[in-house]
Amino acid sequence: MKILVTGGAGFIGSAVVRHIIQNTQDSVLNVDKLTYAGNLESLATVSSDERYSFAQVDICDRAALDKIFAHYQPDAVMHLAAESHVDRSIDGPAEFIQTNIVGTYSLLEAARAYWSKLPTEQKAAFRFHHISTDEVYGDLPHPLDIETSATQGSLPLFTEKTAYAPSSPYSASKASSDHLVRAWHRTYGFPVIVTNCSNNYGPYHFPEKLVPLIILNALEGKALPIYGSGDQIRDWLYVEDHARALYTVITKGRIGETYNIGGHNEKQNLEVVHSLCEILDELKPLPAQASYKDQITHVADRPGHDRRYAIDAGKIERELGWKPQETFMTGLRKTVQWYLTHQDWCQHVQDGSYQRERLGVSL
Ligand SMILES: NC(=O)c1ccc[n+]([C@@H]2O[C@H](COP(=O)([O-])OP(=O)(O)OC[C@H]3O[C@@H](n4cnc5c(N)ncnc54)[C@H](O)[C@@H]3O)[C@@H](O)[C@H]2O)c1
C-alpha cells in the first residue's frame, strides 16, 4: 500500500510512520505542516528509507492537498494531523477550530475528489482512517464520587456507542471532525473508519504533556505540577501499541465502523507521577536517598477538567485481534529510559518558544 499519513511528524504520527516503514512493505507520504509539535527528528530512524517521503503542507490548504493526491496516488489515508493539547485549546481555541475542523473538512474533500475518480477496484479498496480521542465522550463517573462499593464495582466504560459530550475546546473540535468524517460516509458513501483512543505515552512525546513534562522537570530539579488533587483518572496506552492498533485497523477494519482503543490501565494522575518518580529514583538516584516525589507541587486545576476516562477496547480485540503488548509499568519504564538517553531530542524540540511553562489557565 501507499499510505498518506497526516501529522506524521507528531508524537503518534511518527510512531505510526516508524511502525509502517520498519515492519511492513508499505510506503508512506508524511504530510505535515510542522507546527511547534511536529519534529522531523522523530523520524530520523526511517527518513532515509526509499519508501518514506515528506511534504510540508497545511491540511487546510485544499489546492496543495489536491496536488499531493494527484501526484502520490495513495491507497489509504491515515489522518492524525491536529492541534492536540487541551491546555493550549483553552488559551487559544482558534487554531483548534481551524486545523481540527476546517482542516479535516478540506482533507475529506480532497480525498473524496481523488477517490471518486479512481478505477473501480482501487476505489473499492480505498480507506480514509480518522484518528481521534476518547475525550469526545466527555467524562465518566469517578470511583471517589460514588458512595457504595456495589456501584463502584460496575463503573461504566466508554464504548463505541457512548454519546458524545466533549468538555474542552480541543475535544469539541475533535468531536466535530468525527461527525464530519461519519457524515461523509453516510452521505457520499466515502469509505471511512474512525478510531477513538485513550491517553498515549512513550518516546518522542512533546514535553508539554504530563509524562515527559514530569520526567524532564524531575531531572532538572524543578517542581512537578499536579493539577488539583491529581485524582483524575486516565486510561494509559503505550504509543507503539497504539501505532500497531492503527495499522491493524487500516488493513483489517470494516468500512463505516468505529473502534475504541485503550490500554486497560486506569490510573490517577498522581499515581502516574508517583510511578515516574519511583522509576527515576531507581534509574537516576538523587543524592542522600532523596526522592523525586519531594518535587511534587499541587497547582490550580484545569478549567472543566474531566474526572475519568476509561475505554472498553473489547471490539477491536474481538474483531481484529489487537491487544496491547505493554503493561503500564513496562511501558513507563521504557519511556523513562528513552528520555534519559535522548536528552538531545528534548533539547531540540524545546529550542522554540515553549519552556514547559503552565498553559491553559487564562479564562
Ligand atoms: N496524544 C494522545 O494521547 C492522543 C490520544 C488519542 C488520540 N489522539 C489524536 O491522535 C492524533 C495525533 O496526536 P499527537 O499526540 O501525535 O499530536 P501532536 O500534537 O504530537 O502532533 C500533531 C502533528 O500534526 C501536525 N499538524 C498540526 N496542524 C497541522 C496542519 N494544519 N496541517 C498539517 N499538519 C498539522 C503537527 O505539525 C504535528 O506533527 C491527533 O488527532 C489527536 O487528536 C491523541
The ligand as an SDF file (V2000), in Angstrom:
LIG
                    3D

 44 48  0  0  0  0  0  0  0  0999 V2000
   -1.7510   12.1230   22.3690 N   0  0  0  0  0  0  0  0  0  0  0  0
   -2.7690   11.3890   22.7720 C   0  0  0  0  0  0  0  0  0  0  0  0
   -2.7640   10.8740   23.9010 O   0  0  0  0  0  0  0  0  0  0  0  0
   -3.9280   11.1120   21.8420 C   0  0  0  0  0  0  0  0  0  0  0  0
   -4.8850   10.1690   22.2260 C   0  0  0  0  0  0  0  0  0  0  0  0
   -5.9190    9.8590   21.3360 C   0  0  0  0  0  0  0  0  0  0  0  0
   -5.9790   10.4810   20.1090 C   0  0  0  0  0  0  0  0  0  0  0  0
   -5.0530   11.4160   19.7530 N   0  0  0  0  0  0  0  0  0  0  0  0
   -5.1730   12.0150   18.4070 C   0  0  0  0  0  0  0  0  0  0  0  0
   -4.0940   11.4980   17.6350 O   0  0  0  0  0  0  0  0  0  0  0  0
   -3.6510   12.4800   16.7090 C   0  0  0  0  0  0  0  0  0  0  0  0
   -2.1550   12.7080   16.8740 C   0  0  0  0  0  0  0  0  0  0  0  0
   -1.9130   13.1580   18.2100 O   0  0  0  0  0  0  0  0  0  0  0  0
   -0.4390   13.5170   18.6930 P   0  0  0  0  0  0  0  0  0  0  0  0
   -0.4310   13.3890   20.1700 O   0  0  0  0  0  0  0  0  0  0  0  0
    0.5400   12.7660   17.8850 O   0  0  0  0  0  0  0  0  0  0  0  0
   -0.3770   15.0590   18.3070 O   0  0  0  0  0  0  0  0  0  0  0  0
    0.9040   16.0080   18.1600 P   0  0  0  0  0  0  0  0  0  0  0  0
    0.4440   17.3480   18.6210 O   0  0  0  0  0  0  0  0  0  0  0  0
    2.0980   15.3960   18.7770 O   0  0  0  0  0  0  0  0  0  0  0  0
    1.1730   16.0410   16.5760 O   0  0  0  0  0  0  0  0  0  0  0  0
    0.3180   16.6770   15.6720 C   0  0  0  0  0  0  0  0  0  0  0  0
    1.0210   16.7720   14.3350 C   0  0  0  0  0  0  0  0  0  0  0  0
    0.1130   17.3990   13.4110 O   0  0  0  0  0  0  0  0  0  0  0  0
    0.8180   18.4070   12.7080 C   0  0  0  0  0  0  0  0  0  0  0  0
   -0.1490   19.4560   12.3230 N   0  0  0  0  0  0  0  0  0  0  0  0
   -0.8110   20.3000   13.1580 C   0  0  0  0  0  0  0  0  0  0  0  0
   -1.5860   21.1290   12.4390 N   0  0  0  0  0  0  0  0  0  0  0  0
   -1.4300   20.7990   11.1330 C   0  0  0  0  0  0  0  0  0  0  0  0
   -1.9820   21.2780    9.9120 C   0  0  0  0  0  0  0  0  0  0  0  0
   -2.8450   22.2940    9.8930 N   0  0  0  0  0  0  0  0  0  0  0  0
   -1.6160   20.6770    8.7560 N   0  0  0  0  0  0  0  0  0  0  0  0
   -0.7180   19.6470    8.7570 C   0  0  0  0  0  0  0  0  0  0  0  0
   -0.1520   19.1730    9.8770 N   0  0  0  0  0  0  0  0  0  0  0  0
   -0.5080   19.7300   11.0530 C   0  0  0  0  0  0  0  0  0  0  0  0
    1.8760   18.9120   13.6730 C   0  0  0  0  0  0  0  0  0  0  0  0
    2.9520   19.5540   12.9970 O   0  0  0  0  0  0  0  0  0  0  0  0
    2.2830   17.6230   14.3690 C   0  0  0  0  0  0  0  0  0  0  0  0
    3.3290   16.9750   13.6560 O   0  0  0  0  0  0  0  0  0  0  0  0
   -4.4840   13.7280   16.9520 C   0  0  0  0  0  0  0  0  0  0  0  0
   -5.5200   13.7590   16.0050 O   0  0  0  0  0  0  0  0  0  0  0  0
   -5.0460   13.5300   18.3540 C   0  0  0  0  0  0  0  0  0  0  0  0
   -6.2820   14.1680   18.4790 O   0  0  0  0  0  0  0  0  0  0  0  0
   -4.0330   11.7390   20.5880 C   0  0  0  0  0  0  0  0  0  0  0  0
  1  2  1  0
  2  3  2  0
  2  4  1  0
  4  5  1  0
  4 44  2  0
  5  6  2  0
  6  7  1  0
  7  8  2  0
  8  9  1  0
  8 44  1  0
  9 10  1  0
  9 42  1  0
 10 11  1  0
 11 12  1  0
 11 40  1  0
 12 13  1  0
 13 14  1  0
 14 15  2  0
 14 16  1  0
 14 17  1  0
 17 18  1  0
 18 19  2  0
 18 20  1  0
 18 21  1  0
 21 22  1  0
 22 23  1  0
 23 24  1  0
 23 38  1  0
 24 25  1  0
 25 26  1  0
 25 36  1  0
 26 27  1  0
 26 35  1  0
 27 28  2  0
 28 29  1  0
 29 30  1  0
 29 35  2  0
 30 31  1  0
 30 32  2  0
 32 33  1  0
 33 34  2  0
 34 35  1  0
 36 37  1  0
 36 38  1  0
 38 39  1  0
 40 41  1  0
 40 42  1  0
 42 43  1  0
M  CHG  2   8   1  16  -1
M  END
$$$$
